[in-house]
Amino acid sequence: MTNNICYKHFVHPFFFFASSVIVLLVLFTTTSAIVTSKLSDKCIDKERDALLHFKSYIHHDPNGLLSTWMAKGEEATNDCCQWVGVECNKHARVVSIYLSEGDLVGKLSPSLLNLSYLTDLGLSENYFYGFIPTFINGSKTRLKHLDLSYNSFHGSIPKFIGSMTRLKHLDLGDNNFTGTIPPVLGNLTNLEELSLRNLKRCTVENLDWLSQLSHIERLDMYGISLASVDNWVNMILSFKNLSYLNFGECGLSEVMHPYSYPSFNSSSSIVVLFLENNNLNTSMYHWLFPLTSNALELLFLSANNLDWIPKYLGNLCSLKYLYFNDNLMPLKLSDLLNNLSGCTSHTLKFLYASSSRLIGSLSDDIHKFSSLSILDLSNNQLDWTISEKVWKLPELRLLDVSNNSLEQVPSEAQMPNISSVENINWSSCKLGPHFPKWIQALKNLSNLSRNKFSGEISFLCQIYDGFITLINLSHNSFTGQIPDCLYHFTTLEFLNLGHNSFSRRVPASIQHLINLKVLNLYNNSLSGELTSSLQNCTDLKFLELGANNFSGYVPVWIGEKLSRLHALSLTSNKLFGTIPIQLCELVHLRILDLSMNNLNGTIPTCLSNLMSMNNLNGTMSNYSLEPYVHNFELPLLFPSIFPLVDYVDHAMIKWQGHLHEFSKTLGLLTIIDLSRNNLTGKIPQELTNLSKLIALDLSMNALHGEIPPNIGEMKELQILDLSRNNLSGVIPSSMSEISFLNYLDVSYNNLSGKIPSGTQLQSFDPSRYVGNEGLCGLPLSEQCPGDKEKEATLAIGEGHVTEDDIQMWFYIGGAIGFSIGFWMVCIALLVNRRGRHTFFHFLDHLENWIYVKVMILIAKSQRVASP
């Protein structure tokens, strides 16, 4: 009995415990399932919908950046927090959207209003256009970082931005805004960085609003006119945290007058100061002094009218980078170095003094500049021998002495010291014809162009330095084959062998140049098919293979593999076949030159996909090779010594035997040249979508059909050549809307009709229209039929009349007479008897008047017609 009682007492707690465990397990499993379900779909529906609405405003996404942004039920994660470019906080609220450099095309959606927790929005370097809608809920926004730079937004800068009081970073630069910079930006009292760079169509009434930005650290107003602002120095001095100031190209010279500073006790905190291209003279040194302090590391005074350097710049003990190029400095180089010989001489890393009218020689004083890494003295009037102490500078990595009057170059005995210098620009220094052995010791053959070298370049195979990035042997007289040992140069980024006499095929070892960004083999005698080895050079941005003897088809792999190309030139070769549609995938392409080959077929309509040439790319004037180089100390700040930039910023375009030079403006240059081929078919209507195209040459083909009627939408065209085709129809009236057109040739087609008048189309030489029998009107001597009739028409008052005049007056008189007669009959006959009597009396006189006038007109016409 006792055992049974004990058993019962034992069983009851056991079953109770077991049941509890089972219940807890069930609850845990159910809860886990619910939580797991929620976690897989944790994005807030309202915010997911807002992001999808944002995506719906994007009508071109060439890189598939938004491919993961999909609605529920589609093959993608429902959690928008996992989408590319989106970040959420721990509560699954969207806090960041970063889609910069995505090449997205579209407008900005106001749906961003529904992202109430958004703190960071980065949309720079895309192709957004149109007005900026109200996408932020005023002062309630949490936004701290807003970057809309390098797009094509237009209209005025929205005033609602001034209500985003939590903003710390605001970048609206490089857009197409117009109007006045809104003073409400002064309400952004937490702002630390403000960039309005390159808003050259905007104006500033004053800078009073800036005084409220007490936390500002970086201020960039490059390109905005400050010609009416006269108190900016004092205002800048009031910013205690300002470390970066860019007032380049701001028209500062127009407001230069004596300043009175209340206090110089507080030292300026500016570290980087840009004042280039302001037409400043030496009187500016008075107000520059308080802006400089021992905090200053970079001073940019290029492209002004300065003719000396004050000694106080030599006492800036932190100055590392000094830009003084493109000034008017008729002084000795030794005096320049002497004025900088204070503590600056120990810290200065880079001295850029090219194109500044320097005279004299590079004396032994250079040894004081022990930290000097880059010295650019090119394009001056130096008549010198290079001091041996130059080669003993321990940090010197680049020396540019090109385009001077050198009397002596280093001897082979100096070679051990020279080898420590990575780059020496010896361009136009007359070092040839033999290639000196000591040059082979250099770590970079950066620029040995225009030195009259001859012979083969097999010496390249003797160079085993694994860090060479630049080779420029262009404009010499080298011959033979390009050696097949390029695998030595896997770090090479720039190779220019153009304007020589190289022959045979491009070596297969070029496939090892996986870091190559610029390849120029122009104007040699290279032959064979375009080597497929080049498709491994996927980083290429500039490919120039023109003026050779290459044959075969235009490779499809150019469009498939070289997606980063900005410029492609295959002109003057022996290529045949059709233009591959894969070239349309090169969305960054700005120059396409396939002219002077044997290409056939039609012009691909998909060329309209070349987004860098279309009307949504208004900000690409900022184009350069800078976006892929992020080294602070070299290309971004020192473009003249980075040959990629120098080379790509210069182009010679040949039209009908005439060279058109585009120098330092390649950022604005967009070209399609398909001339001198065997292309057929019509000019694609889609080409007119490329409204930022500057030059279009389709001449000397077999194109037929009409000129696209809306060609006037290509408003940036400066050069248009459609000559020597089989085009028919009229010259579209919309062509008169192309205001910048300065070269036009439509000669030798089958065009007809009148040349649109009242535009610059009449200013071109008549030879640009000849060979079109049906064309008439100025500037041609052939008059249009309508013009002849108008000239024959003279005023009746002068006693001259035509049959048309008689008919015109007859019908006018008949119409007037009928109208008057009808209503007078109705009124007079219905009103009274006297009216009826008067009416018939009027008819008698009207008949006589009309008869007399008609007879007079006939008599006058007969007198005019008689001899």
C-alpha positions in Angstrom: 0.0 0.0 0.0 2.8 2.3 0.9 4.5 1.5 -2.3 1.4 2.3 -4.3 1.1 5.7 -2.5 4.7 6.4 -3.2 4.3 5.4 -6.8 1.3 7.7 -7.3 3.1 10.6 -5.7 6.0 10.0 -8.0 4.1 9.5 -11.2 2.0 12.7 -10.8 5.0 15.1 -10.7 6.7 13.2 -13.5 3.7 13.5 -15.9 3.3 17.2 -14.9 7.0 17.9 -15.7 6.8 15.9 -19.0 3.7 17.8 -20.1 5.3 21.1 -19.3 8.3 20.3 -21.3 6.2 19.2 -24.3 4.1 22.4 -24.1 7.3 24.5 -23.9 8.7 22.7 -26.9 5.6 23.3 -28.9 5.5 27.0 -27.9 9.2 27.4 -28.7 8.8 25.7 -32.1 5.8 27.8 -33.0 7.5 31.0 -31.9 10.7 30.1 -33.7 8.7 29.5 -36.9 6.9 32.8 -36.5 10.2 34.7 -35.7 12.0 33.0 -38.6 9.1 33.9 -40.9 9.2 37.5 -39.7 13.0 37.6 -40.0 12.8 36.5 -43.6 10.4 39.3 -44.3 11.6 41.9 -41.7 11.6 44.9 -44.1 8.8 47.4 -43.4 6.2 47.1 -46.2 5.9 50.9 -46.5 9.7 51.3 -46.9 9.9 48.4 -49.4 7.2 50.1 -51.5 9.0 53.4 -51.3 12.2 51.8 -52.6 10.4 50.0 -55.4 8.7 53.3 -56.4 12.2 54.9 -56.4 13.3 52.1 -58.7 10.4 52.7 -61.0 11.8 56.2 -61.8 15.0 54.6 -63.0 14.6 53.6 -66.7 18.2 52.5 -67.3 20.4 50.4 -65.0 23.3 49.2 -67.2 25.2 47.6 -64.3 22.2 45.8 -62.8 22.7 47.6 -59.6 19.0 47.4 -58.7 18.5 43.8 -59.9 17.9 42.6 -56.3 15.2 45.2 -55.8 12.0 43.2 -56.4 8.5 43.1 -55.0 7.0 40.2 -53.0 6.5 37.0 -55.0 9.4 37.7 -57.4 12.6 35.7 -57.4 14.5 37.7 -54.8 14.6 38.3 -51.1 11.7 40.1 -49.6 13.9 41.8 -47.2 14.9 45.1 -48.6 17.6 45.4 -46.0 19.5 42.8 -48.0 19.2 44.8 -51.3 22.3 46.2 -52.9 23.0 49.7 -51.8 20.5 49.6 -48.9 21.3 49.5 -45.1 19.0 49.1 -42.2 19.3 49.6 -38.5 18.5 46.9 -35.9 14.8 47.7 -36.1 14.8 47.0 -39.9 14.3 50.6 -40.8 16.1 51.9 -43.9 18.9 54.3 -42.8 21.2 54.4 -45.8 20.9 54.3 -49.6 24.3 54.4 -51.4 24.1 54.0 -55.2 27.0 56.3 -56.3 28.9 55.5 -59.5 26.1 53.3 -60.7 25.4 54.9 -64.1 21.7 55.0 -63.2 19.5 57.0 -65.6 16.2 58.5 -64.4 14.5 61.0 -62.1 14.4 61.3 -58.4 11.3 59.8 -56.8 9.4 61.7 -54.1 8.7 58.3 -52.5 11.9 58.9 -50.4 9.5 60.9 -48.1 8.4 57.5 -46.7 11.9 56.6 -45.5 11.6 58.6 -42.3 14.7 57.0 -40.7 17.0 57.7 -43.6 20.3 59.3 -42.5 22.5 58.8 -45.6 21.6 59.3 -49.3 24.5 58.9 -51.8 23.5 59.2 -55.5 26.6 60.9 -57.0 28.1 60.1 -60.4 24.9 58.9 -62.0 22.6 60.3 -64.7 19.7 61.6 -62.7 18.0 64.6 -64.3 15.1 66.9 -64.0 14.0 69.0 -61.0 14.7 67.7 -57.5 11.3 66.9 -55.9 10.4 67.4 -52.3 11.6 64.1 -51.0 12.3 65.1 -47.4 9.9 66.0 -44.7 11.5 69.2 -43.7 13.0 69.6 -40.2 11.6 66.1 -39.2 14.2 64.4 -41.4 17.1 62.5 -39.9 19.2 63.0 -43.0 22.9 63.7 -42.1 24.6 63.0 -45.4 23.2 64.1 -48.8 25.3 63.7 -52.0 23.7 64.4 -55.4 26.9 65.5 -57.1 27.9 64.7 -60.7 24.4 64.4 -62.1 22.2 66.4 -64.4 19.7 68.0 -62.1 18.4 71.4 -63.3 16.2 74.2 -62.1 17.0 76.1 -58.9 18.4 74.6 -55.8 15.4 73.6 -53.7 14.8 75.8 -50.6 13.5 72.8 -48.6 17.1 71.6 -48.3 17.6 74.5 -45.9 15.2 72.8 -43.5 17.4 69.7 -43.2 19.0 71.0 -40.0 20.7 67.7 -39.1 22.8 67.7 -42.3 26.5 67.4 -41.8 27.5 66.7 -45.4 25.9 68.3 -48.4 27.2 68.0 -52.0 25.2 69.4 -54.9 28.2 70.1 -57.1 28.6 69.4 -60.8 24.9 69.7 -61.8 23.0 72.1 -64.0 21.3 74.2 -61.4 20.5 77.8 -62.2 19.4 80.9 -60.2 20.6 82.2 -56.9 22.2 80.0 -54.2 19.4 80.1 -51.6 20.5 81.8 -48.4 18.4 79.3 -46.4 21.4 77.0 -46.6 22.6 79.1 -43.7 20.1 77.3 -41.6 22.2 74.1 -41.8 24.1 75.1 -38.7 25.4 71.5 -38.2 27.0 71.4 -41.6 30.6 70.3 -41.7 31.1 69.8 -45.4 29.5 71.9 -48.2 30.2 71.5 -51.9 28.6 73.7 -54.6 31.4 73.0 -57.0 31.0 73.8 -60.7 27.6 75.4 -60.4 28.7 78.0 -62.8 25.1 79.0 -63.8 24.3 79.9 -60.2 24.9 83.3 -58.7 25.6 84.5 -55.2 24.2 87.8 -53.9 26.3 87.7 -50.7 27.9 85.3 -48.3 26.2 86.4 -45.1 24.4 83.1 -44.8 27.8 81.3 -44.7 28.6 83.0 -41.4 26.0 80.8 -39.7 27.9 77.6 -40.6 30.1 77.7 -37.6 31.0 74.0 -37.8 32.1 74.0 -41.4 35.3 72.1 -42.1 35.3 71.8 -45.9 33.9 74.4 -48.3 34.0 74.1 -52.1 32.5 76.8 -54.3 34.8 76.4 -57.3 33.4 78.1 -60.4 30.8 80.2 -58.7 31.3 83.9 -59.3 32.1 85.9 -56.1 32.8 89.1 -58.1 30.2 91.0 -56.0 31.4 89.7 -52.6 33.9 91.9 -50.8 34.0 90.5 -47.3 34.9 86.9 -47.9 38.4 87.0 -46.3 37.1 88.1 -42.9 34.3 85.6 -43.1 36.7 82.7 -43.8 38.9 83.7 -40.9 35.9 83.4 -38.6 35.6 79.7 -39.3 37.7 78.0 -36.6 37.4 74.5 -38.0 37.8 75.2 -41.7 40.6 73.0 -43.2 39.6 72.8 -46.9 38.7 75.9 -49.0 38.3 75.9 -52.8 37.6 79.3 -54.3 39.2 78.5 -57.6 37.8 80.3 -60.7 35.5 82.5 -58.6 36.4 85.9 -60.1 38.2 87.1 -57.0 40.3 89.6 -58.8 37.2 91.8 -59.3 36.9 92.4 -55.6 40.5 93.0 -54.7 40.9 96.2 -52.5 42.6 96.9 -49.2 41.2 95.0 -46.3 41.2 95.8 -42.6 41.3 92.8 -40.4 40.0 93.1 -36.8 42.4 90.6 -35.4 45.3 88.4 -36.5 45.5 86.7 -33.2 43.6 83.6 -34.2 45.6 81.6 -36.7 43.9 80.2 -39.8 43.2 76.5 -39.7 43.2 76.0 -43.4 45.2 73.0 -44.6 44.2 72.9 -48.3 43.6 76.2 -50.2 42.7 76.5 -53.9 42.7 80.0 -55.5 43.6 79.0 -59.1 42.4 80.7 -62.2 41.3 84.0 -60.6 43.4 86.4 -62.6 45.0 87.5 -59.4 48.1 89.8 -59.3 50.7 90.2 -56.6 48.5 92.6 -54.6 46.7 89.5 -53.5 49.5 88.6 -51.1 48.2 91.2 -48.7 45.0 89.3 -48.0 46.6 85.9 -48.6 48.8 86.3 -45.6 46.2 85.9 -42.8 44.8 82.8 -44.6 48.2 81.1 -44.4 49.6 79.5 -41.2 51.7 76.6 -40.2 48.7 74.4 -40.7 48.7 75.0 -44.5 49.9 71.9 -46.5 48.7 72.6 -50.0 48.5 76.0 -51.8 47.1 76.2 -55.3 47.9 79.5 -57.1 48.0 78.3 -60.7 46.8 80.2 -63.7 46.9 83.7 -62.3 49.1 86.8 -63.0 51.6 86.5 -60.3 55.2 87.5 -61.0 56.9 86.7 -57.7 56.7 84.7 -54.5 56.7 86.4 -51.1 59.3 85.2 -48.6 56.6 84.4 -46.0 55.6 81.4 -48.1 59.1 80.1 -47.3 58.3 80.1 -43.6 55.2 77.9 -43.8 56.7 74.9 -42.0 53.9 72.4 -43.0 53.7 73.3 -46.7 54.1 70.2 -48.8 52.4 71.0 -52.1 52.9 74.3 -54.0 51.2 74.9 -57.4 52.6 77.9 -59.1 52.3 76.9 -62.8 50.9 79.0 -65.6 51.8 82.4 -64.1 53.7 85.3 -65.4 57.0 85.0 -63.5 59.9 86.7 -65.3 62.4 85.8 -62.6 65.3 83.5 -62.1 64.7 80.0 -60.9 67.4 80.6 -58.2 65.4 83.6 -56.8 62.3 81.4 -56.6 64.2 78.7 -54.7 65.8 81.3 -52.4 62.4 82.8 -51.4 61.2 79.3 -50.4 64.4 78.4 -48.6 63.1 78.8 -45.1 61.6 75.9 -43.2 59.4 75.3 -46.2 62.5 73.9 -48.0 62.5 71.0 -45.5 58.8 70.1 -45.9 58.0 70.8 -49.5 57.3 67.6 -51.4 56.1 68.9 -54.7 56.9 72.1 -56.5 55.0 72.7 -59.7 56.3 75.7 -61.6 55.8 74.8 -65.3 54.8 77.4 -67.9 55.9 80.3 -65.8 58.6 82.1 -67.8 61.4 80.9 -65.5 64.9 81.7 -66.6 68.4 80.7 -65.5 69.6 77.3 -64.4 68.9 74.7 -61.7 71.7 75.6 -59.2 73.2 73.8 -56.3 70.6 75.5 -54.0 68.2 72.7 -54.8 70.0 70.5 -52.3 68.2 72.4 -49.5 64.9 70.8 -50.5 65.6 67.5 -49.0 61.9 66.3 -49.0 61.3 67.2 -52.6 59.6 64.3 -54.4 58.2 65.9 -57.5 59.8 68.9 -59.4 58.1 70.2 -62.5 60.0 72.9 -64.4 58.7 72.1 -67.9 57.8 74.6 -70.6 59.9 77.4 -69.3 62.9 79.3 -70.7 65.6 77.5 -68.7 69.0 77.4 -70.3 70.9 75.2 -68.0 73.0 72.4 -67.0 71.4 70.2 -64.4 73.2 70.4 -61.1 74.5 67.0 -59.9 72.9 67.6 -56.6 69.5 67.1 -58.2 70.2 63.4 -58.4 71.3 63.3 -54.8 67.9 64.4 -53.5 66.9 61.4 -51.4 63.1 61.6 -52.0 63.0 62.8 -55.6 60.7 60.5 -57.7 59.8 62.7 -60.6 61.6 65.4 -62.6 60.0 67.1 -65.5 62.5 69.2 -67.6 60.7 68.9 -70.9 60.5 71.7 -73.4 63.4 73.7 -72.2 66.8 74.5 -73.7 69.0 71.9 -72.1 72.7 72.1 -72.8 73.7 69.0 -71.0 72.1 65.7 -70.1 73.4 63.3 -67.5 76.4 61.2 -68.4 76.6 57.4 -67.9 78.8 58.1 -64.9 75.8 59.7 -63.1 73.6 56.7 -63.8 73.7 55.2 -60.2 72.2 58.4 -58.8 69.7 58.8 -61.7 68.3 55.4 -61.1 66.7 56.4 -57.9 64.4 58.8 -59.8 61.3 56.9 -60.9 60.2 59.3 -63.6 62.0 61.8 -65.7 60.3 63.7 -68.5 62.9 64.2 -71.2 60.4 65.0 -73.9 61.8 67.3 -76.7 65.3 67.2 -75.2 67.1 66.0 -78.3 68.6 62.8 -76.7 68.7 60.8 -79.9 69.3 59.1 -82.3 70.9 56.4 -80.1 69.0 55.2 -77.0 71.3 55.9 -74.0 72.0 52.9 -71.8 71.7 54.9 -68.6 68.0 55.5 -69.4 67.4 51.8 -69.1 68.1 52.1 -65.4 65.1 54.4 -64.9 62.2 52.8 -63.1 59.8 54.4 -65.5 60.3 55.4 -69.2 57.6 58.0 -68.5 58.2 60.4 -71.4 61.0 60.0 -73.9 58.9 61.3 -76.8 60.1 63.6 -79.5 63.8 62.8 -79.1 64.6 61.5 -82.6 65.4 58.0 -81.3 65.8 55.3 -84.0 66.4 51.6 -84.2 64.6 48.8 -82.4 63.3 48.7 -78.9 64.6 45.3 -77.9 66.2 47.0 -74.9 62.7 46.7 -73.2 63.4 43.0 -72.7 66.4 43.9 -70.6 64.3 45.8 -68.1 63.1 43.6 -65.3 61.7 46.2 -62.9 58.3 44.9 -61.8 56.9 48.2 -60.9 57.0 50.2 -64.2 53.7 51.9 -64.8 54.5 54.3 -67.6 56.2 54.0 -71.0 56.0 56.8 -73.6 58.3 56.4 -76.6 56.0 58.1 -79.1 57.0 60.5 -81.9 60.4 59.0 -82.6 61.7 56.8 -85.4 61.8 53.4 -83.9 61.5 50.4 -86.3 61.1 46.7 -86.2 58.6 44.6 -84.2 57.3 45.4 -80.8 59.2 42.8 -78.7 57.3 39.9 -77.3 58.4 40.4 -73.7 55.7 42.6 -72.3 55.0 40.1 -69.6 57.8 42.0 -67.7 55.4 44.9 -67.2 52.3 43.5 -65.4 52.0 46.8 -63.5 52.0 49.0 -66.7 49.1 51.4 -66.9 50.2 53.6 -69.8 51.9 52.5 -73.1 52.4 55.0 -75.9 54.3 53.8 -78.9 52.5 56.0 -81.4 54.0 57.8 -84.3 56.9 55.4 -85.0 57.5 52.8 -87.7 56.8 49.6 -85.9 55.7 46.7 -88.1 54.2 43.1 -88.1 51.8 41.9 -85.4 51.1 43.1 -81.9 52.8 40.6 -79.6 50.7 38.1 -77.8 52.4 39.0 -74.5 50.3 42.1 -74.4 47.7 40.0 -72.7 49.7 40.2 -69.5 49.2 44.0 -69.2 46.1 43.5 -67.0 46.4 46.9 -65.4 46.7 48.8 -68.7 44.5 51.8 -69.0 45.8 53.6 -72.1 47.2 52.0 -75.2 48.3 54.1 -78.1 49.8 52.5 -81.2 48.7 55.1 -83.7 50.5 55.8 -86.9 52.7 52.7 -87.3 52.8 49.9 -89.8 51.3 47.1 -87.7 49.4 44.4 -89.5 47.3 41.3 -89.0 44.0 40.9 -87.2 43.4 42.8 -84.0 44.9 40.4 -81.4 42.4 38.7 -79.1 45.1 39.0 -76.4 43.8 42.6 -75.8 40.6 41.3 -74.4 42.5 40.5 -71.2 43.2 44.2 -70.7 39.8 44.8 -69.2 40.8 48.0 -67.5 41.5 49.8 -70.8 39.9 53.3 -71.0 41.6 54.6 -74.1 42.4 52.4 -77.1 44.0 54.0 -80.1 45.0 51.6 -82.9 44.4 53.9 -85.9 46.6 54.5 -89.0 48.0 51.0 -89.2 47.4 48.0 -91.5 45.1 45.9 -89.3 42.6 43.7 -91.2 39.7 41.4 -90.4 36.5 42.1 -88.6 35.9 44.6 -85.8 36.1 42.2 -82.8 32.9 41.7 -80.8 35.0 41.2 -77.7 35.8 44.9 -77.7 32.2 45.5 -76.6 31.9 42.4 -74.4 35.2 42.6 -72.5 36.4 46.2 -72.6 33.4 47.7 -70.9 35.3 50.6 -69.4 36.4 52.2 -72.7 36.0 56.0 -73.0 37.6 56.2 -76.4 38.0 53.8 -79.2 39.8 54.6 -82.5 40.4 52.1 -85.2 40.5 54.6 -88.0 42.6 54.2 -91.2 43.0 50.4 -91.3 41.7 47.6 -93.5 38.9 46.4 -91.4 35.8 44.9 -93.1 32.4 43.5 -92.2 29.6 45.1 -90.2 29.8 47.2 -87.1 29.2 44.8 -84.2 26.2 45.7 -82.0 28.3 44.7 -79.0 29.9 48.1 -79.3 26.6 49.6 -78.1 27.4 48.1 -74.6 30.2 50.6 -74.1 28.1 53.0 -72.0 31.1 55.1 -71.1 32.3 55.6 -74.7 32.7 59.2 -75.7 34.8 58.8 -78.8 34.1 56.2 -81.5 36.2 56.4 -84.6 35.9 53.6 -87.2 36.5 55.8 -90.2 38.5 55.0 -93.3 38.0 51.2 -93.3 35.9 48.9 -95.5 33.0 48.4 -93.2 29.6 47.6 -94.7 26.0 47.0 -93.5 23.9 49.5 -91.7 24.5 51.8 -88.7 23.4 50.0 -85.6 20.3 51.8 -84.1 21.5 50.7 -80.6 24.3 53.4 -80.8 21.7 55.4 -78.9 22.7 53.3 -75.9 26.0 55.2 -75.6 24.8 57.0 -72.5 27.9 59.3 -72.2 26.8 60.9 -75.5 23.1 61.4 -74.7 21.1 64.3 -73.3 21.2 63.0 -69.7 24.9 63.4 -69.4 25.2 67.1 -68.8 27.8 66.8 -66.1 30.3 64.8 -67.9 32.3 67.9 -68.5 34.1 66.7 -65.4 35.3 63.6 -67.3 38.8 62.6 -66.7 40.7 59.5 -65.6 40.5 60.7 -62.0 37.6 58.5 -60.9 39.7 55.3 -60.9 42.7 56.9 -59.2 42.3 57.6 -55.6 45.8 58.4 -54.6 45.6 61.8 -52.8 49.2 62.8 -53.5 49.4 62.0 -57.2 46.9 62.2 -60.1 44.1 64.1 -58.4 46.3 67.0 -57.3 49.1 66.6 -59.8 47.5 65.9 -63.2 50.4 67.3 -65.2 52.7 64.5 -64.2 50.2 61.7 -64.7 50.4 61.1 -68.4 47.1 59.3 -68.6 45.3 62.6 -68.0 47.6 64.6 -70.3 47.2 62.2 -73.2 43.5 61.7 -73.0 42.9 65.5 -72.6 44.3 66.1 -76.1 42.8 65.0 -79.4 43.3 65.9 -83.1 40.2 65.3 -85.1 40.6 65.3 -88.9 37.7 66.4 -91.1 38.1 66.6 -94.9 41.8 67.0 -94.6 41.6 69.7 -91.9 42.7 69.0 -88.3 40.5 70.2 -85.5 42.3 70.4 -82.2 40.5 69.8 -79.0 43.1 70.5 -76.3 42.3 70.1 -72.6 38.6 69.8 -73.4 38.2 66.1 -73.9 35.8 66.2 -71.0 33.4 67.9 -73.4 34.3 66.0 -76.5 32.0 63.4 -77.9 32.5 62.0 -81.4 31.2 59.4 -83.8 33.1 59.1 -87.0 32.0 56.4 -89.4 33.1 58.2 -92.6 34.8 56.7 -95.6 33.3 53.2 -95.4 30.7 51.3 -97.4 27.8 51.7 -95.0 24.3 51.4 -96.4 20.7 51.9 -95.2 19.2 55.0 -93.5 20.6 57.2 -90.8 19.0 55.8 -87.7 16.4 58.1 -86.1 17.7 56.9 -82.7 21.0 58.7 -83.3 19.3 62.0 -82.5 18.9 60.8 -78.9 22.7 61.6 -78.5 22.0 65.2 -77.9 25.4 65.8 -76.3 27.3 64.7 -79.4 29.7 67.3 -80.6 30.9 65.8 -83.9 29.1 63.4 -86.2 30.8 62.3 -89.5 28.9 59.8 -91.8 30.4 61.1 -95.0 31.5 59.1 -98.0 29.3 56.1 -97.5 26.2 54.8 -99.4 23.5 55.9 -97.0 20.1 56.7 -98.4 16.8 58.0 -97.2 16.1 61.3 -95.4 18.0 63.2 -92.8 16.2 62.5 -89.5 13.6 65.3 -89.2 14.4 65.8 -85.5 18.2 66.2 -85.9 17.7 69.6 -84.3 17.6 67.8 -80.9 21.3 67.3 -81.2 21.8 70.8 -79.9 25.5 70.4 -79.0 26.6 69.5 -82.5 29.5 71.6 -83.7 30.6 69.4 -86.7 28.2 67.5 -89.0 29.3 65.9 -92.2 26.8 63.9 -94.3 28.4 64.6 -97.6 28.8 62.1 -100.5 26.0 59.8 -99.7 22.6 59.1 -101.4 20.5 61.1 -99.0 17.2 62.5 -100.3 14.4 64.8 -99.2 14.7 68.2 -97.6 17.1 69.6 -95.1 15.0 69.4 -91.9 14.0 72.8 -90.5 15.0 71.6 -87.1 18.6 71.8 -88.2 18.3 75.6 -87.7 18.0 74.9 -84.0 21.6 73.7 -83.7 23.1 76.9 -82.5 26.7 75.8 -82.1 27.1 74.3 -85.6 30.4 75.6 -87.1 31.1 73.0 -89.7 28.4 71.5 -92.0 28.7 69.6 -95.2 25.8 67.9 -97.0 27.2 68.2 -100.5 26.8 65.5 -103.2 23.6 63.9 -102.1 20.1 64.1 -103.7 18.7 66.7 -101.3 16.0 69.1 -102.5 13.9 72.0 -101.3 14.8 75.2 -99.7 17.7 75.5 -97.3 16.2 76.6 -94.0 16.6 80.4 -93.7 17.2 82.8 -90.9 20.0 80.7 -89.3 23.7 80.1 -89.5 23.0 77.6 -92.3 23.3 80.6 -94.7 26.8 81.4 -93.4 28.4 78.3 -94.7 30.3 78.2 -98.0 28.1 77.3 -101.0 30.4 74.3 -101.7 29.0 72.6 -98.6 25.7 72.3 -100.5 26.8 71.6 -104.1 25.9 68.4 -105.8 22.2 68.5 -104.8 20.3 69.6 -107.9 17.1 70.1 -106.0 18.5 72.5 -103.3 17.8 76.2 -103.5 18.0 79.3 -101.4 20.9 81.1 -99.8 23.8 80.6 -99.8 23.3 79.0 -103.2 22.7 81.1 -106.2 19.7 79.0 -107.2 16.5 80.7 -106.0 13.5 78.8 -104.9 10.2 79.3 -106.9 8.5 81.0 -104.1 11.4 83.5 -103.7 11.0 84.5 -107.4 7.4 85.3 -107.0 8.0 87.4 -103.9 10.7 89.4 -105.7 8.4 90.0 -108.7 5.7 91.4 -106.3 5.9 95.1 -105.9 3.8 97.7 -104.2 0.8 99.1 -106.1 1.5 102.6 -104.9 4.7 102.5 -106.9 2.7 101.8 -110.1 3.9 98.2 -110.4 1.4 95.3 -110.5 1.2 91.7 -111.5 -1.6 89.4 -112.6 -1.5 88.0 -109.1 -2.3 91.5 -107.7 -5.3 91.8 -110.0 -6.6 88.4 -109.0 -5.9 89.1 -105.3 -7.8 92.4 -105.4 -10.6 91.0 -107.5 -11.3 88.2 -104.9 -10.8 90.5 -102.0 -13.1 93.1 -103.5 -15.6 90.4 -104.4 -15.6 89.0 -100.8 -15.9 92.5 -99.3 -18.6 93.5 -101.8 -20.6 90.3 -101.2 -20.5 90.7 -97.4 -21.4 94.4 -97.4 -24.0 93.9 -100.0 -25.6 91.0 -98.2 -26.0 92.7 -94.9 -27.1 96.0 -96.4 -29.7 94.2 -98.4 -30.9 92.5 -95.4 -31.0 95.6 -93.3 -32.1 98.2 -95.8 -34.8 96.2 -97.5 -36.3 95.1 -94.3 -36.3 98.4 -92.5 -37.8 101.0 -94.7 -38.5 102.3 -98.1 -35.8 105.0 -98.0 -33.3 102.3 -97.2 -34.2 100.4 -100.2 -33.9 103.6 -102.4 -30.4 104.4 -100.9 -29.3 100.8 -101.4 -30.0 100.7 -105.1 -28.4 104.2 -105.5 -25.2 102.8 -103.8 -25.1 99.8 -106.1 -25.0 102.1 -109.2 -22.0 104.0 -107.8 -20.2 100.8 -106.6 -20.5 99.3 -110.0 -18.9 102.4 -111.6 -16.1 102.4 -108.9 -15.1 98.8 -109.3 -15.1 99.2 -113.1 -12.8 102.2 -113.0 -10.3 100.6 -110.5 -10.1 97.3 -112.5 -9.4 99.2 -115.7 -6.7 101.3 -114.1 -5.0 98.1 -112.7 -5.1 96.5 -116.1 -3.7 99.5 -117.9 -0.8 99.8 -115.3 0.0 96.1 -115.8 0.2 96.5 -119.5 2.6 99.4 -119.2 4.9 97.4 -117.0 4.8 94.4 -119.3 5.5 96.5 -122.4 9.2 96.9 -123.5 
